[in-house]
Amino acid sequence: MRATKILIWVLAALALWWPAVPAAAEPTTPAPGGSGVIDAAEFVALLQAHDGGVLVLDADVVLDADPPWWASYGSIYAYLTAPTVVVLGDHGITVTESTMLVVDGPGLVLTGSGAVTPLLTLAGMLDAANLQIEATGVGAVAVRTVGTVNLVGLRILAPGEDAVAVSAAGQLLIARCEVVGGRSAVVGESADTDVVIDGSTVSPDVPGTQIIGREAVPQHRIQENGVTVPVGLSQEDVELTFKFDHPVLHYYLLDVERQAAAESHPQPGVCEVPPLDTSVPGEHVVRCWPVDVPPWFPIDLPDVEIPLHVIDPSKPFLTRAMPSGDGISVSYYARMWDAESLTLWYSTDDGESWQSLGEVEDAFVGNGSAFAPSEKLPHNRVYLFRLEVDDGEYAGLSNTLAFSFYDSDPDSGDVGGDRTGADRFPIADPDLPGDGQPSGPPFGAGPGSPPASPDPGPTIPPAASPPPSKVPSSPGTAGAASAGSGGETGGRTVSGRPLVNVIADPGSSVADETDLPDDDPTPGASQTSQPFQPLQPSSPDVPSVKPEDPNPPPGESPAAPSAIPWLVAATGFAVLALSAAAFWVRRRRL
């Protein structure tokens, strides 16, 4: 009995002490203007409170998120509804190794000195749309990367005297960015720093880096398949079909030397649907163009012409041929339930001869679609498909649908470009000699030359994007930006009707390039034969800053809640269970 009382007192003390532990660990981070560090929760709250305005910070920001057990990164999300500016002064933002910062919205600018500490120290991951980082100080560093880091779709400016845009301590990929530094665009902090500049505008030039130039081409399947609507559909419904079923344009960003993997790039777009007579079947063309392209966008996104098929729905019609898993799928406009005999014909010689797809091993031809395994069909040619229905409501012969089927199609599992017989996406012959130097003209003056005169752009991005800025692409300077949100027509109108959005093609998987055709005359290679030469700062004013400690000293930012309370609770429950079991055994013996 005495032991039971002691146990009850011990459990009561544990129960009283347990709630006090997490309460002591609740964040008490000082607000901006104090001398402490701003943590993730407070930073996101401040961004949302100043959404669409200017936020001035008087403390460093440390973004540190614990990843869940199933992931490598913990995510911090910041969603903005209007262009926002964060003024850091002499302070900076640190994203720790285990953290991914996601910023979405019409525009965010981080600006400040950058001379005391980099504006952004990135050891984790960054996923940001319409983000500009501008360091204005002398000897400034705009961004410092630690470890293996990808910078994608950013504008990074450090135009001041002896200023560096990006200081890299580790492996760095700069993709679809504009990077401008007063003295240097990129500085390597050690001899083993490896930098890849992929589809970006970089000034001054960074000697010794691997440079990949990019050009944009519309994803070609939508131009092969088009959009199909039945006769009798109103003009408004046709426009709504483009607007709601196809919200954005999709492009392939192809390596101009056809050595690196293609990238898929979505961009908001609008379409001009011409006046239609949908009372009879016919063929039309809808012209679309990209919008919300940042003014610094370093690659031309071409307009897209999409075929529009107005069809008689009582006749057979092939709407789509696409890669599907390990084969090719062909879709019909209508499912022909009452058809007892139908044949899907295909031709590989431009219609000179036709074979039945049903005779291909493991192929399937149904009443609404067909499928054939890709390994059973010859590659590197253009297929023509047409459907013949012998009986039932849909009896007749369908349209002829083309499908390009090349190993180098970006959506085929290999990479390089579509080979439609006309060298639409020409591919370099790796056997032809190249100069072994970075492709394209130099990005700008070298480290010893006067710095380029960049256009820093507006400090606060405009609420509405200007018309697309199209810069002719060239090897080494082509790139792409992250897609924005919203819709800006660039001043184009269509007979007083509102313009609608459209997609050029659904996204596709992209793999590494293999088995490239060897019949293309384009020479060259897209990477250098010499290692990246790190550019050490020429002035002690350019700092080499380590990431801030995510757990500052006591009094600045308290530590995260401890796991001790959970251990105490588990121990208490275990003791209680054992005591109950012992009491039950004792009663049974008595």
C-alpha positions as semicolon CSV with decimal commas, in nm:
position;residue;x (nm);y (nm);z (nm)
1;M;0,000;0,000;0,000
2;R;0,283;0,238;0,082
3;A;0,452;0,166;-0,252
4;T;0,128;0,242;-0,433
5;K;0,100;0,582;-0,262
6;I;0,459;0,668;-0,355
7;L;0,392;0,572;-0,716
8;I;0,080;0,793;-0,724
9;W;0,279;1,092;-0,593
10;V;0,555;1,035;-0,853
11;L;0,304;1,019;-1,140
12;A;0,129;1,333;-1,012
13;A;0,460;1,523;-1,006
14;L;0,538;1,409;-1,360
15;A;0,194;1,519;-1,479
16;L;0,244;1,866;-1,328
17;W;0,596;1,906;-1,466
18;W;0,532;1,777;-1,820
19;P;0,312;2,065;-1,952
20;A;0,563;2,320;-1,820
21;V;0,847;2,198;-2,042
22;P;0,705;2,278;-2,389
23;A;0,568;2,606;-2,259
24;A;0,921;2,714;-2,171
25;A;1,033;2,631;-2,527
26;E;0,774;2,845;-2,707
27;P;0,941;3,097;-2,945
28;T;1,004;3,440;-2,800
29;T;1,202;3,577;-3,095
30;P;1,232;3,956;-3,082
31;A;1,049;4,157;-3,346
32;P;1,230;4,355;-3,619
33;G;1,415;4,648;-3,470
34;G;1,558;4,439;-3,189
35;S;1,896;4,272;-3,166
36;G;1,787;3,912;-3,214
37;V;1,726;3,679;-3,508
38;I;1,400;3,647;-3,700
39;D;1,289;3,286;-3,737
40;A;1,084;3,122;-4,010
41;A;0,739;3,165;-3,856
42;E;0,794;3,532;-3,788
43;F;0,945;3,598;-4,131
44;V;0,649;3,443;-4,311
45;A;0,406;3,636;-4,090
46;L;0,587;3,961;-4,163
47;L;0,582;3,893;-4,538
48;Q;0,210;3,830;-4,532
49;A;0,149;4,139;-4,318
50;H;0,341;4,355;-4,569
51;D;0,206;4,178;-4,877
52;G;0,219;4,428;-5,163
53;G;0,431;4,680;-4,972
54;V;0,778;4,738;-4,833
55;L;0,913;4,540;-4,536
56;V;1,221;4,682;-4,361
57;L;1,410;4,435;-4,139
58;D;1,662;4,524;-3,869
59;A;1,777;4,172;-3,787
60;D;1,914;3,865;-3,961
61;V;1,667;3,600;-4,076
62;V;1,742;3,230;-4,016
63;L;1,508;2,989;-4,192
64;D;1,546;2,643;-4,040
65;A;1,278;2,375;-4,080
66;D;1,295;2,021;-3,945
67;P;1,224;1,777;-4,231
68;P;0,962;1,507;-4,182
69;W;1,085;1,153;-4,148
70;W;1,007;1,077;-4,512
71;A;1,183;1,380;-4,669
72;S;1,527;1,540;-4,686
73;Y;1,399;1,895;-4,647
74;G;1,152;2,077;-4,429
75;S;0,953;2,333;-4,628
76;I;0,878;2,696;-4,550
77;Y;0,606;2,851;-4,768
78;A;0,548;3,218;-4,841
79;Y;0,259;3,316;-5,068
80;L;0,227;3,675;-5,189
81;T;-0,062;3,837;-5,374
82;A;0,116;4,156;-5,485
83;P;0,474;4,266;-5,560
84;T;0,664;4,301;-5,231
85;V;1,003;4,444;-5,138
86;V;1,212;4,331;-4,838
87;V;1,481;4,584;-4,737
88;L;1,755;4,402;-4,546
89;G;2,006;4,683;-4,494
90;D;2,325;4,524;-4,357
91;H;2,143;4,202;-4,267
92;G;2,084;3,879;-4,458
93;I;1,868;3,571;-4,490
94;T;2,007;3,223;-4,425
95;V;1,836;2,907;-4,553
96;T;1,986;2,611;-4,368
97;E;2,089;2,280;-4,521
98;S;1,771;2,095;-4,418
99;T;1,531;2,365;-4,539
100;M;1,350;2,442;-4,864
101;L;1,211;2,795;-4,905
102;V;0,914;2,820;-5,141
103;V;0,806;3,170;-5,251
104;D;0,511;3,213;-5,486
105;G;0,339;3,524;-5,615
106;P;0,369;3,811;-5,862
107;G;0,710;3,931;-5,741
108;L;0,949;3,953;-5,446
109;V;1,259;4,175;-5,427
110;L;1,530;4,128;-5,164
111;T;1,750;4,437;-5,152
112;G;2,018;4,567;-4,919
113;S;2,385;4,641;-4,884
114;G;2,535;4,292;-4,904
115;A;2,870;4,432;-4,793
116;V;2,854;4,307;-4,434
117;T;2,679;3,975;-4,499
118;P;2,533;3,827;-4,818
119;L;2,169;3,910;-4,875
120;L;2,096;3,539;-4,914
121;T;2,306;3,250;-4,781
122;L;2,166;2,933;-4,933
123;A;2,268;2,591;-4,805
124;G;1,931;2,426;-4,868
125;M;1,684;2,459;-5,156
126;L;1,504;2,757;-5,306
127;D;1,188;2,738;-5,518
128;A;1,088;3,093;-5,605
129;A;0,892;3,251;-5,887
130;N;0,970;3,612;-5,982
131;L;1,243;3,662;-5,721
132;Q;1,501;3,940;-5,761
133;I;1,800;3,977;-5,528
134;E;1,986;4,307;-5,552
135;A;2,294;4,397;-5,345
136;T;2,376;4,768;-5,371
137;G;2,690;4,802;-5,155
138;V;3,056;4,835;-5,249
139;G;3,229;4,497;-5,231
140;A;2,889;4,333;-5,182
141;V;2,788;3,968;-5,222
142;A;2,427;3,917;-5,325
143;V;2,404;3,538;-5,283
144;R;2,636;3,287;-5,118
145;T;2,577;2,916;-5,183
146;V;2,705;2,637;-4,957
147;G;2,725;2,278;-5,077
148;T;2,538;2,156;-5,385
149;V;2,288;2,425;-5,482
150;N;2,066;2,500;-5,783
151;L;1,968;2,859;-5,862
152;V;1,674;2,850;-6,103
153;G;1,472;3,134;-6,253
154;L;1,625;3,418;-6,047
155;R;1,751;3,768;-6,119
156;I;2,065;3,836;-5,912
157;L;2,227;4,179;-5,928
158;A;2,535;4,321;-5,755
159;P;2,629;4,618;-5,975
160;G;2,844;4,803;-5,720
161;E;3,219;4,849;-5,729
162;D;3,411;4,526;-5,659
163;A;3,078;4,348;-5,601
164;V;3,008;3,978;-5,663
165;A;2,667;3,845;-5,759
166;V;2,716;3,483;-5,645
167;S;2,989;3,340;-5,419
168;A;2,992;2,960;-5,441
169;A;3,132;2,720;-5,181
170;G;3,055;2,387;-5,350
171;Q;2,876;2,268;-5,663
172;L;2,654;2,528;-5,830
173;L;2,401;2,517;-6,114
174;I;2,271;2,849;-6,248
175;A;1,970;2,778;-6,470
176;R;1,738;3,028;-6,643
177;C;1,878;3,322;-6,448
178;E;2,017;3,667;-6,508
179;V;2,332;3,718;-6,299
180;V;2,520;4,050;-6,310
181;G;2,813;4,148;-6,088
182;G;3,016;4,467;-6,071
183;R;3,347;4,280;-6,056
184;S;3,238;3,921;-6,113
185;A;2,918;3,731;-6,168
186;V;3,038;3,415;-5,990
187;V;3,328;3,361;-5,748
188;G;3,446;3,014;-5,649
189;E;3,565;2,994;-5,290
190;S;3,782;2,687;-5,346
191;A;3,965;2,509;-5,626
192;D;3,709;2,226;-5,638
193;T;3,413;2,458;-5,696
194;D;3,222;2,339;-6,004
195;V;2,984;2,581;-6,180
196;V;2,741;2,504;-6,462
197;I;2,568;2,796;-6,636
198;D;2,259;2,656;-6,806
199;G;2,041;2,879;-7,022
200;S;2,133;3,197;-6,836
201;T;2,262;3,546;-6,901
202;V;2,577;3,602;-6,695
203;S;2,794;3,917;-6,694
204;P;3,089;3,951;-6,668
205;D;3,202;3,626;-6,823
206;V;3,299;3,341;-6,590
207;P;3,594;3,161;-6,755
208;G;3,627;2,787;-6,728
209;T;3,262;2,707;-6,656
210;Q;3,043;2,463;-6,843
211;I;2,798;2,669;-7,048
212;I;2,474;2,532;-7,193
213;G;2,285;2,755;-7,435
214;R;1,911;2,705;-7,468
215;E;1,650;2,775;-7,734
216;A;1,275;2,743;-7,686
217;V;1,048;2,546;-7,917
218;P;0,679;2,472;-7,860
219;Q;0,608;2,123;-7,739
220;H;0,520;1,964;-8,069
221;R;0,242;1,720;-7,980
222;I;-0,021;1,992;-7,960
223;Q;0,075;2,104;-8,310
224;E;0,040;1,748;-8,435
225;N;-0,287;1,674;-8,255
226;G;-0,452;2,015;-8,234
227;V;-0,780;2,082;-8,055
228;T;-1,104;1,914;-8,163
229;V;-1,459;2,055;-8,120
230;P;-1,791;1,936;-8,266
231;V;-1,992;2,128;-8,525
232;G;-2,246;2,366;-8,377
233;L;-2,031;2,473;-8,081
234;S;-2,060;2,847;-8,022
235;Q;-1,771;3,089;-8,054
236;E;-1,783;3,152;-7,679
237;D;-1,768;2,782;-7,600
238;V;-1,471;2,736;-7,830
239;E;-1,288;3,013;-7,646
240;L;-1,381;2,858;-7,312
241;T;-1,243;2,526;-7,435
242;F;-0,904;2,690;-7,485
243;K;-0,924;2,888;-7,163
244;F;-1,021;2,619;-6,913
245;D;-0,879;2,304;-7,071
246;H;-0,546;2,459;-7,168
247;P;-0,428;2,723;-6,917
248;V;-0,061;2,775;-7,015
249;L;0,183;2,736;-7,301
250;H;0,449;2,468;-7,278
251;Y;0,792;2,481;-7,437
252;Y;1,095;2,261;-7,466
253;L;1,420;2,440;-7,378
254;L;1,666;2,257;-7,598
255;D;2,043;2,266;-7,567
256;V;2,157;2,445;-7,883
257;E;2,439;2,190;-7,912
258;R;2,201;1,899;-7,840
259;Q;2,431;1,752;-7,576
260;A;2,235;1,817;-7,254
261;A;1,887;1,706;-7,157
262;A;1,591;1,913;-7,270
263;E;1,398;2,109;-7,008
264;S;1,023;2,164;-6,999
265;H;0,912;2,523;-6,940
266;P;0,551;2,637;-6,880
267;Q;0,453;2,998;-6,945
268;P;0,115;3,173;-6,919
269;G;-0,025;3,251;-7,262
270;V;-0,324;3,397;-7,443
271;C;-0,484;3,296;-7,771
272;E;-0,656;3,468;-8,055
273;V;-0,953;3,255;-8,160
274;P;-1,059;3,377;-8,505
275;P;-1,425;3,421;-8,595
276;L;-1,550;3,072;-8,670
277;D;-1,827;2,917;-8,875
278;T;-1,885;2,605;-8,669
279;S;-2,199;2,505;-8,855
280;V;-1,989;2,293;-9,093
281;P;-1,675;2,085;-9,043
282;G;-1,352;2,266;-9,117
283;E;-0,988;2,331;-9,027
284;H;-0,877;2,652;-8,852
285;V;-0,565;2,789;-8,681
286;V;-0,556;2,952;-8,338
287;R;-0,254;3,173;-8,268
288;C;-0,118;3,191;-7,913
289;W;0,166;3,384;-7,754
290;P;0,331;3,394;-7,409
291;V;0,258;3,666;-7,154
292;D;0,391;3,764;-6,811
293;V;0,746;3,721;-6,939
294;P;0,987;3,908;-6,710
295;P;1,164;4,201;-6,881
296;W;1,502;4,031;-6,822
297;F;1,389;3,703;-6,981
298;P;1,696;3,599;-7,185
299;I;1,536;3,373;-7,447
300;D;1,274;3,420;-7,716
301;L;0,954;3,223;-7,658
302;P;0,795;3,192;-8,002
303;D;0,427;3,221;-8,078
304;V;0,238;2,894;-8,117
305;E;-0,008;2,806;-8,392
306;I;-0,253;2,535;-8,284
307;P;-0,475;2,352;-8,536
308;L;-0,845;2,367;-8,453
309;H;-1,057;2,085;-8,596
310;V;-1,433;2,139;-8,625
311;I;-1,570;1,792;-8,691
312;D;-1,889;1,599;-8,753
313;P;-1,916;1,392;-8,433
314;S;-2,109;1,119;-8,616
315;K;-1,799;1,029;-8,818
316;P;-1,483;0,857;-8,689
317;F;-1,208;1,103;-8,593
318;L;-0,864;1,054;-8,438
319;T;-0,793;1,328;-8,182
320;R;-0,460;1,240;-8,027
321;A;-0,148;1,025;-8,063
322;M;0,092;1,041;-7,769
323;P;0,371;0,846;-7,602
324;S;0,215;0,647;-7,320
325;G;0,433;0,451;-7,083
326;D;0,630;0,206;-7,295
327;G;0,418;0,251;-7,606
328;I;0,204;0,476;-7,826
329;S;-0,162;0,549;-7,758
330;V;-0,412;0,674;-8,015
331;S;-0,743;0,824;-7,900
332;Y;-1,074;0,854;-8,088
333;Y;-1,319;1,141;-8,055
334;A;-1,611;0,907;-7,978
335;R;-1,633;0,555;-7,838
336;M;-1,796;0,337;-8,104
337;W;-1,984;0,084;-7,896
338;D;-2,185;-0,062;-8,185
339;A;-1,892;-0,111;-8,422
340;E;-1,822;-0,480;-8,471
341;S;-1,540;-0,432;-8,719
342;L;-1,284;-0,150;-8,718
343;T;-0,923;-0,124;-8,828
344;L;-0,658;0,127;-8,726
345;W;-0,420;0,166;-9,016
346;Y;-0,068;0,309;-8,994
347;S;0,186;0,416;-9,253
348;T;0,557;0,494;-9,226
349;D;0,611;0,603;-9,589
350;D;0,388;0,911;-9,601
351;G;0,079;0,713;-9,699
352;E;0,227;0,510;-9,985
353;S;0,135;0,188;-9,805
354;W;-0,073;0,100;-9,499
355;Q;-0,060;-0,178;-9,239
356;S;-0,306;-0,278;-8,966
357;L;-0,193;-0,184;-8,614
358;G;-0,389;-0,483;-8,485
359;E;-0,138;-0,712;-8,652
360;V;0,148;-0,569;-8,445
361;E;0,249;-0,804;-8,163
362;D;0,093;-0,710;-7,825
363;A;-0,100;-0,419;-7,980
364;F;-0,457;-0,342;-7,878
365;V;-0,724;-0,175;-8,092
366;G;-1,044;-0,096;-7,902
367;N;-1,366;0,091;-7,963
368;G;-1,235;0,414;-7,807
369;S;-0,856;0,397;-7,826
370;A;-0,562;0,189;-7,938
371;F;-0,218;0,108;-7,802
372;A;0,099;-0,044;-7,943
373;P;0,425;-0,118;-7,755
374;S;0,705;0,104;-7,876
375;E;0,958;-0,179;-7,900
376;K;0,736;-0,346;-8,162
377;L;0,734;-0,043;-8,393
378;P;1,030;0,091;-8,596
379;H;1,172;0,413;-8,449
380;N;1,299;0,734;-8,606
381;R;1,022;0,804;-8,852
382;V;0,686;0,975;-8,884
383;Y;0,375;0,759;-8,847
384;L;0,039;0,832;-9,007
385;F;-0,272;0,683;-8,848
386;R;-0,629;0,657;-8,975
387;L;-0,930;0,461;-8,854
388;E;-1,168;0,263;-9,073
389;V;-1,503;0,161;-8,926
390;D;-1,694;-0,096;-9,130
391;D;-2,035;-0,089;-8,962
392;G;-2,250;0,080;-8,703
393;E;-2,334;0,444;-8,639
394;Y;-1,978;0,567;-8,708
395;A;-1,912;0,371;-9,030
396;G;-1,655;0,540;-9,252
397;L;-1,290;0,647;-9,279
398;S;-1,140;0,893;-9,031
399;N;-0,892;1,177;-9,070
400;T;-0,519;1,109;-9,104
401;L;-0,321;1,187;-8,786
402;A;0,057;1,231;-8,791
403;F;0,283;1,120;-8,505
404;S;0,660;1,176;-8,500
405;F;0,842;0,887;-8,334
406;Y;1,215;0,950;-8,286
407;D;1,463;0,845;-8,021
408;S;1,555;1,211;-7,983
409;D;1,202;1,334;-7,909
410;P;1,211;1,506;-7,567
411;D;0,905;1,304;-7,462
412;S;1,032;0,970;-7,593
413;G;1,263;0,887;-7,301
414;D;1,568;1,021;-7,485
415;V;1,662;1,384;-7,536
416;G;1,760;1,628;-7,807
417;G;1,470;1,724;-8,026
418;D;1,193;1,606;-8,248
419;R;1,302;1,447;-8,577
420;T;1,009;1,489;-8,811
421;G;1,213;1,440;-9,128
422;A;1,267;1,815;-9,170
423;D;1,535;1,867;-8,903
424;R;1,287;2,070;-8,701
425;F;1,503;2,028;-8,391
426;P;1,852;1,975;-8,542
427;I;2,095;1,774;-8,332
428;A;2,472;1,805;-8,326
429;D;2,686;1,519;-8,449
430;P;2,914;1,434;-8,154
431;D;3,177;1,303;-8,398
432;L;3,226;1,645;-8,558
433;P;3,510;1,854;-8,408
434;G;3,434;2,132;-8,163
435;D;3,657;2,401;-8,022
436;G;3,628;2,279;-7,666
437;Q;3,542;2,628;-7,545
438;P;3,223;2,769;-7,395
439;S;2,965;2,808;-7,669
440;G;2,848;3,150;-7,783
441;P;2,984;3,500;-7,748
442;P;3,132;3,621;-7,416
443;F;2,884;3,728;-7,152
444;G;3,062;4,053;-7,083
445;A;3,390;4,202;-6,973
446;G;3,638;3,976;-6,799
447;P;3,736;4,011;-6,432
448;G;4,002;4,269;-6,516
449;S;3,783;4,479;-6,743
450;P;3,545;4,756;-6,647
451;P;3,219;4,613;-6,518
452;A;2,916;4,595;-6,741
453;S;2,648;4,856;-6,695
454;P;2,346;4,649;-6,601
455;D;1,993;4,773;-6,603
456;P;1,896;4,707;-6,242
457;G;1,528;4,737;-6,329
458;P;1,268;4,873;-6,094
459;T;1,322;4,831;-5,725
460;I;0,957;4,740;-5,686
461;P;0,821;4,521;-5,967
462;P;0,514;4,660;-6,146
463;A;0,177;4,521;-6,056
464;A;0,112;4,426;-6,418
465;S;0,384;4,278;-6,633
466;P;0,485;4,466;-6,948
467;P;0,456;4,307;-7,292
468;P;0,694;4,018;-7,346
469;S;1,057;4,118;-7,393
470;K;1,198;3,897;-7,663
471;V;1,575;3,877;-7,686
472;P;1,724;3,672;-7,971
473;S;1,881;3,366;-7,819
474;S;2,233;3,254;-7,888
475;P;2,455;2,980;-7,753
476;G;2,561;3,061;-7,401
477;T;2,305;3,338;-7,350
478;A;1,975;3,160;-7,392
479;G;1,773;3,091;-7,081
480;A;1,432;3,096;-6,929
481;A;1,259;3,229;-6,622
482;S;1,018;3,070;-6,385
483;A;0,662;3,105;-6,499
484;G;0,470;3,386;-6,339
485;S;0,108;3,399;-6,251
486;G;-0,175;3,608;-6,380
487;G;-0,242;3,712;-6,738
488;E;-0,127;4,013;-6,936
489;T;-0,224;4,041;-7,299
490;G;0,045;4,284;-7,404
491;G;-0,209;4,513;-7,563
492;R;-0,346;4,263;-7,816
493;T;-0,723;4,251;-7,865
494;V;-0,954;4,038;-8,073
495;S;-1,259;4,222;-8,205
496;G;-1,347;4,346;-7,860
497;R;-1,363;3,993;-7,715
498;P;-1,154;3,897;-7,415
499;L;-0,850;3,687;-7,487
500;V;-0,831;3,337;-7,341
501;N;-0,552;3,118;-7,211
502;V;-0,419;2,806;-7,378
503;I;-0,169;2,528;-7,326
504;A;0,065;2,416;-7,600
505;D;0,098;2,064;-7,470
506;P;0,081;1,873;-7,142
507;G;0,408;1,826;-6,960
508;S;0,627;1,536;-7,051
509;S;0,902;1,339;-6,887
510;V;1,257;1,412;-6,995
511;A;1,550;1,177;-6,962
512;D;1,916;1,180;-7,056
513;E;2,010;1,190;-7,421
514;T;2,110;0,866;-7,592
515;D;2,124;0,727;-7,945
516;L;2,133;1,063;-8,118
517;P;2,105;1,060;-8,497
518;D;2,435;1,121;-8,670
519;D;2,308;1,296;-8,981
520;D;2,303;1,654;-8,854
521;P;2,567;1,902;-8,971
522;T;2,569;2,118;-8,656
523;P;2,917;2,101;-8,498
524;G;3,039;2,188;-8,152
525;A;3,014;2,084;-7,792
526;S;2,855;2,263;-7,502
527;Q;3,108;2,217;-7,226
528;T;3,462;2,330;-7,170
529;S;3,771;2,117;-7,158
530;Q;3,924;2,307;-6,865
531;P;3,815;2,310;-6,498
532;F;3,645;2,607;-6,342
533;Q;3,906;2,854;-6,216
534;P;3,793;3,005;-5,886
535;L;3,808;3,383;-5,875
536;Q;3,928;3,487;-5,534
537;P;3,805;3,824;-5,408
538;S;4,051;4,098;-5,493
539;S;3,945;4,305;-5,195
540;P;3,910;4,209;-4,828
541;D;3,581;4,397;-4,836
542;V;3,420;4,101;-5,016
543;P;3,324;3,878;-4,723
544;S;3,323;3,502;-4,704
545;V;3,034;3,444;-4,468
546;K;2,935;3,117;-4,311
547;P;2,565;3,041;-4,257
548;E;2,421;3,172;-3,935
549;D;2,383;2,924;-3,652
550;P;2,021;2,813;-3,663
551;N;2,032;2,794;-3,280
552;P;2,167;3,134;-3,165
553;P;2,287;3,192;-2,807
554;P;2,029;3,214;-2,528
555;G;1,842;3,541;-2,521
556;E;1,835;3,575;-2,900
557;S;1,633;3,278;-3,016
558;P;1,533;2,991;-2,786
559;A;1,587;2,634;-2,888
560;A;1,313;2,425;-3,039
561;P;1,088;2,229;-2,799
562;S;1,273;1,932;-2,654
563;A;1,179;1,568;-2,691
564;I;1,227;1,515;-2,314
565;P;0,858;1,572;-2,226
566;W;0,756;1,292;-2,458
567;L;1,013;1,060;-2,299
568;V;0,888;1,154;-1,953
569;A;0,529;1,090;-2,053
570;A;0,616;0,754;-2,209
571;T;0,807;0,655;-1,897
572;G;0,516;0,756;-1,674
573;F;0,265;0,556;-1,874
574;A;0,499;0,256;-1,875
575;V;0,537;0,273;-1,496
576;L;0,162;0,307;-1,454
577;A;0,098;0,005;-1,676
578;L;0,356;-0,206;-1,490
579;S;0,209;-0,101;-1,154
580;A;-0,140;-0,195;-1,265
581;A;-0,015;-0,532;-1,387
582;A;0,168;-0,596;-1,057
583;F;-0,141;-0,499;-0,856
584;W;-0,357;-0,736;-1,063
585;V;-0,111;-1,026;-1,015
586;R;-0,100;-0,962;-0,640
587;R;-0,480;-0,965;-0,617
588;R;-0,495;-1,296;-0,805
589;R;-0,246;-1,455;-0,565
590;L;-0,443;-1,340;-0,265
